[in-house]
Amino acid sequence: MQSKAIKSKIRAVGKTQQVAKAMEAVSAVKMRKAQEKALIARPFALSALSILTRISGATDLREHDFIKSREVQRTLMIVMTSDRGLAGSLNSAVLGRAVSALAERGRTKETVGVIALGRKASDYFHKRGWNMVLARERMEDFPALAGLETVASQALELYKKREFDEVLLCYTNFLSTFRQEAVVRKILPLDMQALREVVGGIVPVKGKFSDLYTSAPYRESEVYTLEPSPEDIFENLTSYLVSIFLYHGALEAKASEFSARMVAMKNAGDKAEDMGKSLNRQFNRARQAAITKEVSEIIGGTLIEI
Amino acid sequence: MTFSLTITTLSDVLFHGDAKSVTLPGSAGELTVLAKHMPLVTPLRQGTITVRTEGGEENFSVEKGILEVSREKVTVLL
């Protein structure tokens, strides 16, 4: 290869490396912040959950619409992905998991409604002709509860109207910087176990406010006064909890996105560095070859003159 | 006589410690919780929460929320 061509290639690879490095650093910071936010929200979610557990034990709400499971004919699937790529296999894992979960349940496109949060999800389901209930792009880096409350209330409304008999959420669970896992959780009918898993899902418990995590055990004998009525409080709490559920899912998805991107960019940066090295070697060799050639030409020329 | 009180929002823990009494805008009217209050769950409406501790008084404004009084502790979710 021409030494000039090699040189421009070296420059291009160097630039790529720089970009990858910058993106890696940015993702690392954002990842930490997303984790922190999730941790802060945990005492709140756990308290809400324990109140719900206690009142649903204290009063008979087994027949309530939100708890009683009915025969499932139509499913509402909420899928959370990122807006942008360059995050390894993160999004394809979530989308694949969502589709396979629906297939496992024997749902077809006609019996499924999709709420897509994140551009990748909305593109994917839109292109393949799924029934879109709601699609939202440009999710904030650090999701606010307010934005997800509207999604939650819409899902609750549709469930109440019996347009769907089950609401699922598919997102990426953040296990560690190097491990993320696409999961599907049931939101409605309410499943305390699943709720607990979502809320407890983020990072080990330690440090400030950690005593809040140990919720008091529910005692059968404890009688609560519920004002105004158990049903009112239950519905109030449920809509709260469903939005918190989504909020946590979004935070986990974001933490996963950033860490996946961080790892992807780290790999890209390392690769670029290797490539830069080998290109440099190639360039030196080419330069040396040119010098040798020139020298031998000069020597050859002088020989003829003599 | 004090009791353990926690006031928390999704983004922050506003109060976590011992309180002598707390006054809140319950949906059925203003109420004050002292130690050994009977177990109670009620939604809150807009207003102000006043917490009295050994050290003095603290105020928090509230848009909506839920109050839970159990035997061990009092929790306010905003």
Interface residues (C-beta under 8 A of the other chain):
Chain A: K37 I40 A41 P43 F44 A45 S47 A48 I51 R54 I55 L145 F209 L212 A216 E222 V223 Y224 T225 L226 E227 P228 D232 I233 N236 L237 Y240 I244 Y247
Chain B: T6 T8 T9 L10 S11 D12 V13 H16 G26 S27 A28 M38 P39 L40 V41 T42 P43 I66 E68 S70 R71 E72 K73 T75 L77
